């Protein structure tokens, strides 16, 4: 899951390693940590989609080198929200790509993606 680690760390403000470290402290992962992980995975999925990976959980999992189950929940949240639909035109979204808009708008757009993927939005 570390293919886009530097970008996602900047957006989510926590590293994948730190999330995994927090997760390992518990027998059962607390809901807030699970949602942070899902947000992280969701941002990675959208980055992969923008870079050309098909909007398919199996293809995404293969791209990241993880099992489909690892990304299933956040991927499904994004899918149900229509993030990967042709109407959204996410691959050319100027707010997500940071073109012709202030950086705080881009950060807000990515935070929204993380929120949707985590089930908060």
Secondary structure as the mmCIF struct_conf table of DSSP 4:
data_model
#
loop_
_struct_conf.conf_type_id
_struct_conf.id
_struct_conf.beg_label_comp_id
_struct_conf.beg_label_asym_id
_struct_conf.beg_label_seq_id
_struct_conf.end_label_comp_id
_struct_conf.end_label_asym_id
_struct_conf.end_label_seq_id
TURN_TY1_P TURN_TY1_P1 UNK A 3 UNK A 4
HELX_RH_AL_P HELX_RH_AL_P1 UNK A 5 UNK A 12
BEND BEND1 UNK A 13 UNK A 14
HELX_RH_AL_P HELX_RH_AL_P2 UNK A 16 UNK A 24
TURN_TY1_P TURN_TY1_P2 UNK A 25 UNK A 25
BEND BEND2 UNK A 27 UNK A 28
HELX_RH_AL_P HELX_RH_AL_P3 UNK A 31 UNK A 50
TURN_TY1_P TURN_TY1_P3 UNK A 51 UNK A 52
BEND BEND3 UNK A 55 UNK A 55
HELX_RH_AL_P HELX_RH_AL_P4 UNK A 57 UNK A 64
TURN_TY1_P TURN_TY1_P4 UNK A 65 UNK A 65
BEND BEND4 UNK A 66 UNK A 66
HELX_RH_AL_P HELX_RH_AL_P5 UNK A 68 UNK A 80
TURN_TY1_P TURN_TY1_P5 UNK A 81 UNK A 84
BEND BEND5 UNK A 85 UNK A 85
TURN_TY1_P TURN_TY1_P6 UNK A 86 UNK A 88
HELX_RH_3T_P HELX_RH_3T_P1 UNK A 90 UNK A 92
HELX_RH_AL_P HELX_RH_AL_P6 UNK A 94 UNK A 97
TURN_TY1_P TURN_TY1_P7 UNK A 98 UNK A 98
BEND BEND6 UNK A 100 UNK A 101
HELX_RH_AL_P HELX_RH_AL_P7 UNK A 103 UNK A 118
TURN_TY1_P TURN_TY1_P8 UNK A 119 UNK A 119
#
